[in-house]
Amino acid sequence: MATPTEAPRHDGHGHRDPFSYDYDTLRVVGLVLAIVMFVVGILTALSKKFKCKKSDSSLPEARQPGKTPTPAGSA
């Protein structure tokens, strides 16, 4: 059993420390995921399938700024 001042011995068999991480693999996996999400985001933004709906001013129910009716007796 390792004391706090003693380095834990790991001989490849038995219990492994759950807080010992392989940071190189973790960094590479994180970088790959970031690249994949970045590319998917760019492709989604540039694709023609997902379009922003713009309000058309020729529609009769489109509101003109400043022409909202106010109820009588207010302001």
N, C-alpha and C positions, 0 to 999 in steps of 0.2 A: 504494500500500500504506500502510495506517495504522500509525503507531507507537503505543506504549502511551499517549503523552501527547496524541495527536491523535485527534479524533473520527472514527469510520469514516464514509466517504461512501457513501451509498446513493442511487442515482439512479433506483430503480425497475426497473432492468434488471440482470441478472447475479446474482451470488452474494449471498444474504441471510444475515445473522448467525443461526445456529441457536439462539442463546441470547437472542434478543430476543423477548419474549412480549407478547401483548396481554392485559394483566392485567384489563381491564374485561370482556372476553369470557370469560376464564377464571373470573372471579368470578361472573358471571351463570350460566354453565353449571354451576358447582359448587353455586350456590344452587338452581337448578332441580332438579338431581339429588338434593340433600338433601331438598327438599320432596317430590319423588316418592317417595323411599324412606321418608320419614316417614309419608306418607299410606298407602302400601302396608302398612307395619308396623301402623298403627292399624287398617286394614281387616282385616288378617289376625287381629289380636288380638280384634277384635269380631265376627268372622264365626262362624257356628254350625257351619261345616264342620270346623274344626280345634278339637277339644275335648281338654281334659286328661283323662286316664283316672284316675279316683279309685278307690282300693281300697274295696271294699264290705265292711263288717264282717260282713255276713250270710253271706259265703262261708265254708265249713267250713275251707278251708286258710289263711285269714287268720290271721296270728300276732298274739297278744296281747302287748303289751310286758311284759317281765319273766317270761314263762312259757316261756323257752327251756330245753330239757333240757340239763343238763351231763353230760358223761361221768363215769363213776365214777373216783374217784382224783384228780380235779383240784380245785384250790382248796379 
